[in-house]
């Protein structure tokens, strides 16, 4: 599980968030570790990469 906050308050994943998550996922898969989800926390809620379809099935 990956989690980070956006100080701006907007939980929408940025392009950099998406690219970094892809890089982390590649590295963890090579080690046999799966990422369940990546949450971005903002002032008015959160965004889930899994729910947004950004982690695949």
C-alpha positions as CSV (number, residue, x, y, z in Angstrom):
1,X,0.0,0.0,0.0
2,X,1.4,3.4,-1.0
3,X,0.0,6.6,0.6
4,X,0.9,10.2,0.3
5,X,-0.7,13.6,0.7
6,X,-1.1,16.6,-1.6
7,X,-0.5,19.8,0.3
8,X,-2.6,21.6,-2.3
9,X,-5.6,19.7,-0.9
10,X,-6.6,18.3,-4.3
11,X,-6.3,14.5,-4.1
12,X,-6.3,14.0,-7.9
13,X,-3.2,12.0,-8.9
14,X,-0.7,14.1,-10.9
15,X,1.1,12.9,-13.9
16,X,4.3,12.6,-11.7
17,X,2.3,10.4,-9.2
18,X,1.2,8.1,-12.0
19,X,4.7,7.8,-13.5
20,X,6.4,7.2,-10.1
21,X,3.8,4.6,-9.2
22,X,4.6,2.7,-12.4
23,X,8.3,2.8,-11.6
24,X,7.7,1.6,-8.0
25,X,5.3,-1.2,-9.3
26,X,8.0,-2.4,-11.7
27,X,10.6,-2.6,-9.0
28,X,8.3,-4.3,-6.5
29,X,7.1,-6.9,-9.0
30,X,10.7,-7.8,-9.7
31,X,11.0,-8.6,-5.9
32,X,7.7,-10.5,-5.9
33,X,5.8,-7.8,-4.0
34,X,2.5,-6.5,-5.2
35,X,1.0,-3.1,-4.6
36,X,-2.6,-3.3,-3.3
37,X,-3.4,0.4,-3.9
38,X,-1.9,3.9,-3.9
39,X,-3.9,6.5,-2.0
40,X,-3.5,10.3,-2.4
41,X,-4.9,12.2,0.5
42,X,-6.3,15.7,0.2
43,X,-8.2,18.1,2.3
44,X,-11.6,17.1,0.9
45,X,-11.1,13.4,0.5
46,X,-8.8,10.9,-1.2
47,X,-8.1,9.2,-4.5
48,X,-7.5,5.5,-5.0
49,X,-5.3,4.4,-7.9
50,X,-7.1,1.0,-7.9
51,X,-10.5,2.6,-8.0
52,X,-9.4,4.9,-10.8
53,X,-8.1,2.0,-12.8
54,X,-4.5,3.2,-12.6
55,X,-3.1,-0.1,-11.1
56,X,-4.8,-2.5,-13.4
57,X,-6.9,-5.5,-12.3
